[in-house]
Amino acid sequence: MTAVIASRETSSTSHPAPASTAVPPRLRSLRCLDDFEQAARLRLPRPIFGYLSEAAETKRSLRGNRESFDDFGFVPRVMIDVSKRSTATTLLGQEYAAPFGMAPMGISALYAYRGDLVLARAAAQANIPMIMSSSSLIRMEDVASEKLGAWFQAYLPGDADSVAALAERIARAGFTTLVITVDTPVTPNPENFARNGFTSPLRPSLRLFWEGVTHPGWLFGTFLKTFARHGVPHFENNYARRGAPILSSSVTRDFSDRGHLNWEHFALLRGMWRGKIIVKGILHEHDARIARDMGADGIIVSNHGGRQLDGAVAPLRVLPDIVKACPDIPVMLDGGIRRGTDVIKALALGAKFVFVGRPFGFALAVGGAQGVTHAINLLTQEVSRNMAMLGITRLDELDADMHLFRNR
């Protein structure tokens, strides 16, 4: 089997953090990440907004992700010089301007025109990592060609030859950090997506037509612009070949063949991929140890934003055990991050880094590149301000025993 050509060395060169820029008037009322959600609800047709915002079944995991941060309160230190604090963080040999990045989000090109490229460019300008989703509607080669430092997220296909072919394609495109999502053996219950009018495949209907007509900014600025310039969107990156069109009945088949995947498939990939591999979707410390022992360079503790198993434990609650089980590789987290205080609590409990999904999708829909940049700046400012009030100047000073109090 041909070895994938991708260096395991990560460049230490980082994009400079952008200087503060004036916030466009249309975005000035958006003062925290939560504000983007309601604005996106107005901007996007209900089926598209529903796909981005919804979670599985009773949404217990979605709520639990947020509620888990209430388990802890802060114990600040005072009268400490915090005038020269920094939010910079080093991860996998790369220095980033903030301790958070963009989680992978599918079909971003339906939230805004060329959405994946917009996200990747904004992330590179801000010097934070962006993980491109394999469930994207833009070719991975188009994003990688701009050399923005994006990572690529993949779901392993169902057979060894397809795994090898996909890995070869990702490496040829130029990605050197690969994120493997492992918590999707079957497709989740689609009931809440269907309630909002989103189906896979998308089916033309009077309801979809009406939603487009009543959201003209999205209709002309995203949907029709995409069709006019690029044709019918396809799922471009799930395999070495081009995937199905979003309107095709074969979409469901393309996403439903992972039930037999196991750690042997990961071992196959690890044996041929020479870049960094991050395993995303770990919630059990035993699985974390397996991933580490089989060569994972890092782990993202995640319940898929509550979109898979309803009632799955919040990542923050199992984070300390997984950090303890894997002290020699970076353990990261996604799920429920909405505030700078959330970022700091996760870091204090041992996370090396966190990833944020839906809020950046909402920001993309509302304001394109300017919206995403505004959201990044808001969260960075919150982290910095909260560091000052907590009494630290560097994020590696965070210590759960010193800075956190368990509320319950």
C-alpha positions as CSV (number, residue, x, y, z in Angstrom):
1,M,0.0,0.0,0.0
2,T,1.4,3.4,-1.0
3,A,2.4,5.5,1.9
4,V,0.6,8.9,2.1
5,I,3.0,11.7,1.5
6,A,2.4,14.2,4.3
7,S,5.0,15.5,6.8
8,R,4.5,14.8,10.5
9,E,6.4,18.0,11.2
10,T,4.2,21.0,11.9
11,S,5.5,24.4,10.8
12,S,6.2,26.8,13.7
13,T,5.4,29.7,11.4
14,S,2.0,31.3,12.3
15,H,-0.1,33.9,10.6
16,P,0.0,37.2,12.4
17,A,-2.9,38.1,14.5
18,P,-5.0,40.8,12.8
19,A,-5.1,44.3,14.1
20,S,-8.4,45.5,15.6
21,T,-10.8,46.6,12.9
22,A,-13.9,48.6,13.1
23,V,-17.1,46.6,13.4
24,P,-19.5,47.2,10.5
25,P,-22.6,49.0,11.6
26,R,-24.9,46.0,10.8
27,L,-22.9,43.8,13.2
28,R,-22.6,46.2,16.1
29,S,-25.7,45.0,17.9
30,L,-24.1,41.5,18.1
31,R,-22.1,41.6,21.3
32,C,-21.6,37.9,22.1
33,L,-21.7,34.6,20.3
34,D,-25.3,33.9,21.4
35,D,-26.5,37.0,19.6
36,F,-25.5,35.5,16.2
37,E,-28.0,32.7,16.6
38,Q,-31.1,34.8,16.5
39,A,-29.7,37.0,13.7
40,A,-29.0,33.8,11.7
41,R,-32.6,32.6,12.3
42,L,-33.8,35.6,10.5
43,R,-31.3,35.4,7.7
44,L,-31.6,31.7,6.8
45,P,-34.5,29.7,5.5
46,R,-35.9,27.5,8.3
47,P,-34.6,24.1,6.9
48,I,-31.1,25.4,6.6
49,F,-31.1,27.1,10.0
50,G,-32.6,24.0,11.5
51,Y,-29.9,21.8,10.1
52,L,-27.2,24.0,11.6
53,S,-28.9,24.6,15.0
54,E,-30.8,21.3,15.8
55,A,-29.7,18.3,17.9
56,A,-30.9,14.8,18.3
57,E,-34.3,13.7,19.7
58,T,-35.0,15.4,23.1
59,K,-31.8,17.6,22.9
60,R,-30.6,16.4,26.3
61,S,-27.0,16.4,25.1
62,L,-27.3,19.8,23.6
63,R,-28.6,21.2,26.8
64,G,-26.2,19.2,28.9
65,N,-23.2,20.6,27.1
66,R,-24.2,24.1,28.2
67,E,-25.3,23.1,31.7
68,S,-22.0,21.4,32.4
69,F,-20.2,24.7,32.6
70,D,-22.4,25.6,35.6
71,D,-20.8,22.8,37.5
72,F,-17.9,25.1,38.3
73,G,-17.4,28.6,39.6
74,F,-14.3,30.7,39.5
75,V,-12.0,31.6,42.4
76,P,-10.2,34.7,41.2
77,R,-6.9,36.0,42.5
78,V,-6.5,39.7,43.0
79,M,-3.8,42.4,43.1
80,I,-1.8,40.7,40.3
81,D,-0.2,42.7,37.4
82,V,-2.2,41.4,34.4
83,S,-1.4,44.2,32.1
84,K,0.8,42.1,29.8
85,R,-1.4,39.0,29.5
86,S,-1.6,36.9,26.3
87,T,-4.2,34.5,24.9
88,A,-1.5,32.8,22.7
89,T,-1.4,29.0,22.8
90,T,0.9,26.4,21.3
91,L,-0.7,23.3,19.9
92,L,1.0,20.5,18.0
93,G,4.0,22.7,17.5
94,Q,2.0,25.7,16.1
95,E,1.5,28.9,18.0
96,Y,-2.1,30.3,17.7
97,A,-3.4,33.7,18.8
98,A,-6.2,32.2,20.9
99,P,-6.9,28.8,22.5
100,F,-9.9,28.0,20.3
101,G,-10.6,27.1,16.7
102,M,-13.4,26.3,14.4
103,A,-15.0,22.8,14.6
104,P,-16.0,21.1,11.4
105,M,-19.4,22.1,10.0
106,G,-21.1,20.4,7.2
107,I,-22.8,22.2,4.2
108,S,-21.3,25.6,5.2
109,A,-21.6,26.7,1.6
110,L,-25.4,26.8,2.2
111,Y,-25.0,29.2,5.1
112,A,-23.0,31.7,3.0
113,Y,-21.6,31.8,-0.5
114,R,-18.4,29.6,-0.6
115,G,-18.7,29.2,3.2
116,D,-15.8,26.9,3.8
117,L,-13.4,29.2,2.1
118,V,-14.8,32.2,4.0
119,L,-14.3,30.3,7.3
120,A,-10.8,29.2,6.4
121,R,-9.7,32.7,5.4
122,A,-11.1,34.3,8.5
123,A,-9.4,31.7,10.7
124,A,-6.1,32.1,9.0
125,Q,-6.3,35.9,9.3
126,A,-7.0,35.6,13.0
127,N,-4.3,32.8,13.4
128,I,-6.7,30.1,14.8
129,P,-7.2,26.7,13.3
130,M,-10.2,25.8,11.1
131,I,-11.3,22.2,10.6
132,M,-12.8,21.7,7.2
133,S,-15.7,19.2,7.2
134,S,-15.7,16.2,4.8
135,S,-19.5,16.9,4.5
136,S,-18.7,20.2,2.7
137,L,-19.9,21.3,-0.7
138,I,-16.6,22.8,-1.8
139,R,-13.7,20.7,-3.0
140,M,-11.0,20.2,-0.4
141,E,-8.4,21.1,-3.0
142,D,-9.9,24.5,-3.4
143,V,-9.4,25.3,0.3
144,A,-6.0,23.6,0.6
145,S,-4.7,25.5,-2.4
146,E,-4.8,28.7,-0.5
147,K,-2.4,27.4,2.1
148,L,-4.5,28.7,5.0
149,G,-3.3,26.1,7.5
150,A,-6.8,24.4,7.7
151,W,-7.1,20.9,9.1
152,F,-9.3,18.3,7.4
153,Q,-12.0,16.2,9.1
154,A,-12.9,12.9,7.6
155,Y,-15.3,10.0,8.3
156,L,-13.5,6.7,7.4
157,P,-15.2,5.0,4.5
158,G,-16.4,1.4,4.8
159,D,-13.5,-0.6,3.2
160,A,-9.7,-0.6,3.2
161,D,-9.2,0.5,-0.4
162,S,-11.5,3.5,0.1
163,V,-9.7,4.5,3.3
164,A,-6.4,4.4,1.4
165,A,-7.8,6.3,-1.6
166,L,-9.3,9.0,0.5
167,A,-6.1,9.5,2.6
168,E,-4.1,9.8,-0.6
169,R,-6.4,12.5,-1.9
170,I,-6.3,14.5,1.4
171,A,-2.5,14.3,1.4
172,R,-2.2,15.3,-2.3
173,A,-4.5,18.3,-1.6
174,G,-1.9,19.5,0.9
175,F,-3.5,18.9,4.3
176,T,-1.1,17.8,7.0
177,T,-3.5,17.5,10.0
178,L,-6.2,15.0,9.7
179,V,-9.2,14.8,12.1
180,I,-11.0,11.5,12.2
181,T,-14.5,11.6,13.6
182,V,-15.4,8.2,15.2
183,D,-18.8,8.7,16.8
184,T,-21.0,8.2,13.8
185,P,-21.5,4.4,13.2
186,V,-25.0,5.1,11.9
187,T,-26.9,8.2,10.8
188,P,-28.6,10.0,13.7
189,N,-32.4,10.2,14.2
190,P,-33.5,12.9,11.6
191,E,-36.8,13.8,13.2
192,N,-35.8,17.3,14.3
193,F,-34.2,18.1,11.0
194,A,-37.4,16.9,9.2
195,R,-39.6,19.0,11.5
196,N,-37.8,22.1,10.2
197,G,-38.1,20.9,6.6
198,F,-34.6,19.7,6.1
199,T,-34.3,16.3,4.4
200,S,-31.3,14.3,3.0
201,P,-31.5,14.4,0.1
202,L,-33.1,17.9,-0.2
203,R,-36.4,17.5,-1.9
204,P,-37.8,20.4,-3.9
205,S,-41.2,21.4,-2.5
206,L,-43.5,24.3,-2.2
207,R,-42.3,24.8,1.4
208,L,-38.7,25.0,0.2
209,F,-39.7,27.4,-2.6
210,W,-41.5,29.6,-0.1
211,E,-38.6,29.6,2.4
212,G,-36.3,30.8,-0.4
213,V,-38.7,33.5,-1.6
214,T,-39.2,34.9,1.9
215,H,-35.4,35.0,2.5
216,P,-34.2,36.9,-0.5
217,G,-30.8,37.9,0.9
218,W,-30.0,34.2,1.3
219,L,-31.7,33.2,-2.0
220,F,-29.8,35.6,-4.2
221,G,-26.6,36.0,-2.2
222,T,-26.0,32.3,-1.4
223,F,-28.2,29.8,-3.1
224,L,-28.7,31.2,-6.7
225,K,-25.2,32.6,-6.7
226,T,-23.8,29.1,-6.0
227,F,-26.0,27.5,-8.7
228,A,-25.1,30.1,-11.3
229,R,-21.3,29.9,-10.7
230,H,-20.8,26.3,-9.6
231,G,-23.9,24.3,-10.6
232,V,-25.8,21.9,-8.3
233,P,-23.8,21.5,-5.0
234,H,-22.3,18.1,-4.4
235,F,-20.9,16.4,-1.3
236,E,-17.4,16.8,-2.5
237,N,-15.1,15.2,0.0
238,N,-16.4,12.1,1.7
239,Y,-14.5,9.8,-0.7
240,A,-11.6,9.9,-3.1
241,R,-14.2,10.5,-5.8
242,R,-16.8,13.3,-5.9
243,G,-19.9,12.5,-3.8
244,A,-23.6,12.8,-4.6
245,P,-25.5,16.0,-5.4
246,I,-27.4,17.3,-2.5
247,L,-30.6,16.5,-4.4
248,S,-29.6,12.9,-5.2
249,S,-31.3,9.9,-3.6
250,S,-27.8,8.3,-3.2
251,V,-26.9,10.8,-0.5
252,T,-28.3,8.6,2.2
253,R,-26.4,5.6,1.0
254,D,-23.1,7.5,0.9
255,F,-23.5,8.4,4.6
256,S,-24.7,5.0,6.0
257,D,-22.0,2.5,5.6
258,R,-19.9,2.9,8.8
259,G,-21.5,0.4,11.1
260,H,-18.6,-2.2,10.8
261,L,-15.7,0.3,11.3
262,N,-13.3,-0.6,14.1
263,W,-9.9,0.3,15.4
264,E,-8.3,-1.9,12.7
265,H,-9.4,0.7,10.2
266,F,-7.7,3.4,12.3
267,A,-4.6,1.4,12.4
268,L,-4.6,1.1,8.6
269,L,-4.9,4.9,8.3
270,R,-2.2,5.5,10.9
271,G,0.2,3.2,9.1
272,M,0.0,5.2,5.9
273,W,-0.6,8.8,7.0
274,R,2.6,10.7,7.9
275,G,0.9,13.8,9.1
276,K,-0.8,14.5,12.4
277,I,-4.0,12.5,13.3
278,I,-6.5,13.8,15.8
279,V,-9.4,11.5,16.9
280,K,-12.6,13.3,17.5
281,G,-15.7,12.0,19.3
282,I,-14.1,10.3,22.3
283,L,-16.1,10.3,25.6
284,H,-14.7,7.2,27.4
285,E,-11.2,7.2,28.9
286,H,-10.7,3.6,27.7
287,D,-11.2,4.7,24.1
288,A,-8.9,7.6,24.7
289,R,-6.1,5.2,25.7
290,I,-6.7,3.0,22.7
291,A,-6.5,6.0,20.4
292,R,-3.3,7.2,22.1
293,D,-1.7,3.8,22.0
294,M,-2.5,3.4,18.3
295,G,-0.7,6.6,17.4
296,A,-3.2,9.4,17.7
297,D,-1.4,12.7,18.0
298,G,-4.4,14.3,19.9
299,I,-7.9,13.7,21.0
300,I,-11.0,15.9,20.8
301,V,-13.5,15.1,23.5
302,S,-16.9,15.5,21.9
303,N,-20.5,14.3,21.7
304,H,-20.9,15.8,18.2
305,G,-22.7,18.8,19.6
306,G,-25.5,16.7,20.8
307,R,-26.3,15.7,17.2
308,Q,-25.7,11.9,17.6
309,L,-26.7,9.9,20.8
310,D,-29.2,11.9,22.7
311,G,-28.3,11.8,26.4
312,A,-24.6,11.3,25.7
313,V,-22.5,12.8,28.6
314,A,-21.3,16.4,28.2
315,P,-17.6,16.4,27.2
316,L,-16.6,18.8,30.0
317,R,-17.8,16.2,32.6
318,V,-15.5,13.5,31.3
319,L,-12.6,15.8,30.3
320,P,-10.5,15.4,33.5
321,D,-10.6,11.6,33.3
322,I,-9.5,11.6,29.7
323,V,-6.7,14.1,30.4
324,K,-5.5,11.9,33.2
325,A,-5.6,8.9,30.9
326,C,-3.6,10.6,28.1
327,P,-1.1,13.0,29.8
328,D,1.3,12.8,26.9
329,I,-0.8,14.0,24.0
330,P,-3.0,17.1,23.7
331,V,-6.6,16.6,24.8
332,M,-9.0,19.1,23.3
333,L,-12.8,19.7,23.7
334,D,-15.8,20.8,21.7
335,G,-19.4,21.1,22.7
336,G,-21.3,24.0,24.4
337,I,-18.6,26.7,24.2
338,R,-20.3,30.1,24.0
339,R,-18.3,32.4,26.3
340,G,-14.7,33.1,27.2
341,T,-15.5,31.8,30.6
342,D,-16.4,28.4,29.0
343,V,-13.0,28.4,27.3
344,I,-11.2,29.1,30.5
345,K,-13.0,26.4,32.5
346,A,-12.2,23.8,29.9
347,L,-8.5,24.8,29.9
348,A,-8.4,24.8,33.7
349,L,-9.8,21.2,33.7
350,G,-7.0,20.1,31.4
351,A,-8.0,20.8,27.8
352,K,-5.2,22.1,25.7
353,F,-7.6,23.7,23.2
354,V,-11.3,24.0,22.4
355,F,-13.3,24.1,19.2
356,V,-16.5,26.1,18.5
357,G,-19.0,25.0,15.9
358,R,-22.5,26.5,15.6
359,P,-21.7,30.1,16.6
360,F,-19.2,30.5,13.8
361,G,-21.8,29.0,11.4
362,F,-24.3,31.5,12.6
363,A,-21.8,34.3,12.2
364,L,-20.9,33.1,8.7
365,A,-24.6,33.2,7.7
366,V,-25.2,36.7,9.2
367,G,-22.1,38.5,8.1
368,G,-19.9,36.4,5.9
369,A,-16.2,37.1,6.5
370,Q,-16.9,40.2,8.6
371,G,-19.3,38.3,10.8
372,V,-16.9,35.5,11.4
373,T,-14.1,37.9,12.2
374,H,-16.3,39.8,14.6
375,A,-17.3,36.5,16.4
376,I,-13.6,35.5,16.7
377,N,-12.7,38.9,18.1
378,L,-15.6,38.9,20.6
379,L,-14.6,35.5,22.0
380,T,-10.9,36.4,22.1
381,Q,-11.7,39.6,24.0
382,E,-13.8,37.7,26.5
383,V,-10.9,35.2,27.1
384,S,-8.4,38.1,27.6
385,R,-10.8,40.1,29.9
386,N,-11.6,37.0,32.0
387,M,-7.9,36.1,32.3
388,A,-7.4,39.6,33.8
389,M,-10.3,39.2,36.3
390,L,-9.1,35.7,37.2
391,G,-5.6,37.0,37.9
392,I,-3.5,35.3,35.3
393,T,-1.3,36.5,32.4
394,R,-0.8,33.2,30.5
395,L,-3.2,30.4,29.9
396,D,-0.8,27.7,31.2
397,E,-1.2,29.3,34.6
398,L,-4.7,28.0,34.9
399,D,-5.1,25.4,37.6
400,A,-8.4,23.7,38.5
401,D,-7.5,23.4,42.2
402,M,-6.6,27.1,42.4
403,H,-9.0,28.7,40.1
404,L,-12.2,26.6,40.1
405,F,-14.8,25.7,42.7
406,R,-17.1,22.8,42.1
407,N,-20.7,24.1,42.6
408,R,-22.3,20.6,42.8
